[in-house]
Amino acid sequence: MPDAPTLGSAILAAVAAGLKPDIQTAADDMVHVRDRIEPNKAAHDEYRFYVDQYIATYPRVEDLIHETVRHVAARG
């Protein structure tokens, strides 16, 4: 939710300004659930292979990644 930081700030401001007695009350009044997204077991199972491949690959290329980052940072 791209507006989450703004909403959080508004919740805190409402409490600080005395418009709401506490953060929980302000959040209850200002946050509304519009949709609920449930986990997709089939998608999870499908992508598990790719996650496992990434986990196995990263240690093999970690030094190259750090070397690349250092090179880019040095160019400033």
Stockholm file with secondary structure:
# STOCKHOLM 1.0

chainA/1-76         MPDAPTLGSAILAAVAAGLKPDIQTAADDMVHVRDRIEPNKAAHDEYRFYVDQYIATYPRVEDLIHETVRHVAARG
#=GR chainA/1-76 SS CTTHHHHHHHHHHHHHTTSSSSHHHHHHHHCCCCCCCCCCHHHHHHHHHHHHHHHHHHHHHHHHHHHHHHHHHHHC
#=GC SS_cons        CTTHHHHHHHHHHHHHTTSSSSHHHHHHHHCCCCCCCCCCHHHHHHHHHHHHHHHHHHHHHHHHHHHHHHHHHHHC
//
